[in-house]
Amino acid sequence: MRWLTFFLCAAVVLTAQSALAPRFELLGVRPDWLLVVVVFFALYARATEAAIGAWIIGFCADLMTIERLGLLAFSYALAALFVTWIRDYLFCHRPTTQFVVTLIACLGIRTAWFAYRYALYDAAGSVLLDFAAQVVMVSIYTAVWAPPIDKLLWAMSRRFGIPRPRYTHAGITRMACAGV
């Protein structure tokens, strides 16, 4: 992976997450574009580079929040490792795959964060309603953003140094994952 290009992409996504995501709020739910980028790199980049990149994005996000330092970095790195673990069994270039993988990763991360918050703090309202709003709705809304962002990032994949399939004339780019 070309790390300078990755850092520029991370800076743009971190800025968009903090400045633009509130403008795209829908029913009180904001998309997690950082996770979409983490899933993209986990689907297509080398496994170690994807995990390191996810940790870097999470650490930078940690610096922008008031949560405990390392919580986002650890959870994004775990999500990247999970996606790299299952990506060989997926048709990564399909929008449905990108949607489902992002949905599952977001559900896992948001459920862990939800349990962490409720373990530390008292519940103010209904736990089920909070779970539906903070976990399920955010996960679905984030997953909806995955295919278009993935398409945009895939168009720039050569700049990131992400390996592409050699036999594109046979249609393999649409059938299997590129990262090994």
N, C-alpha and C positions, 0 to 999 in steps of 0.2 A: 504494500500500500504506500502511496505517496502521502507522507504525513503532513506536509505543508498544505496540500490541497484539503486533506481531512480537517486540519485545524481551521482553515477558512470556512469550510462547510459547517463545522461545529459552531463557530462564532456566529454565522448567519442564522443557524437554527436556534441557538440560544437566544439571540436577539429577537427573532420572530416569536419564540415561545413567550418571552416576557413582554414584548411590545404589541404583537399582533394577535396573539391567542385570545386576549380579553375582548377584542373586537369581533371575534368569531364565536363568541359564547352563544350557546343555544340552550334555552331552558335552564340556565344556570350552570351549564356544563361546558368546559373548555377542552379542546383536543390536546393530547400529549404528543406533540410533533417530535420531541426528543426520542420517545420510544419508537416512533415510526422510523426514524433514521437509524436507531440502534438495530432494529429488526432488519432493515435493508442491508446494513453491513454484515449482520450475522448470516443472512441468506447468501451473500455473494462473495464476501472477502474471506481470506484464510481465517481459520478458527482463532488462532492466537491474536491476530491483528484485530479481529472483530471484538474479542473480549477486552483487549486493551483499549480500543476505541470506545467501547461502551462504558468502560470504567472512567475514561477521561471525560466523556459527555456527562456522566452522572456526577463526577466530582465537581465539574464546572457548575452544574445545576445545584449541587449542594452548597456551593459558595454563594449562590443567589437566593437561598432560602434560609429560614430560621430553624429548620430541623437539625437534628444531630448530624454532624459531619460524617460522611461515609455511607449514610443510609441509601441515598439515590445511587451512588457509585456502585455499591455492593449489589443492589437489586437490578440495575441495568446490566451489570456484568453477568449476573446469574441468568438473566433473560437471554443475553447473547449466547451464553454457553448452552442453554437449553435449545435455542433455535439452531445453532451449529450442529448440535447433536442429532436433530431430526431432519435437517435439510436434505440429506441424501435420499430421503424417502418421499420427497415432494417435487411437484412441478412448480418450481419457484417463480417462473415468469407469468404465471396465471394470476389475474387480479383476485380470483376467489381464494387462492392460496395465500396471497399477501394479506387479504382481509382476515382470514381465519387465523393465520399465525400471529398477526398483530393483536387480534381479539384475545386469543389464548394467553399471549404474553402479558397483555395489559390486565386481563382478569387476574392472573397470578400475582403480578406486582401490586395492583390496587387492593387485592384481598389481603396481602401481607401488610401493606401500609395501614389498611383499615383495622386489622387486628392489633397492630402495633399501637395505633392511636387509642383504641379502646382499652388496651391493657394499661396505658399510662394515664389516660384522662377519663373522667366520668362521662357517661353518655348524657347528652343534653335532651335528646328526643328519642324517637323510635329507632331502634337499631336496624330494623328491616328497611325502613324508609331511607335512612342514611346509607345503608349498604346499596340500595337500588340507585340512589343518586350519585354516590361517590365511587362506586365500583362498576356497576353494570352500565349505567348511562355513559360514563366517561369512556369505558372500554369500547362500547359500540361506536360512539362518536369518533374516537381515535382510529378505530379500524376502518371507518368509512374514508378517512383521509389517506390510508395506506396505499391503495393502488395509484392515485395520481402522483403522490410524492415519490413512490417507488419508480414510476415511469420517468419522472424528471431526473431522479438520481441515476437511473440506469443510462439515460442519455449522456450523463457526465462520467460514466464508469471508467472510461479510458483515462481520464484525468486523475481519478483516484488510484489508478494502477490495479484495478480489479481484473483478474484474468477472465477472458471471454472464451467460450468454446471455439475450437478450431474448425469444426465442421458446420459452419453456419449455413452452407448451401443445402444441407440435408434437413434443416429445420430443427436441429438439436437445441438451439437457443430457446425455443419455445417449449421444450420438453423436459429439460433437466436444469439443475443448478450449475452455475458457472464456478463458484468457489470450491476449492478442494482443500 
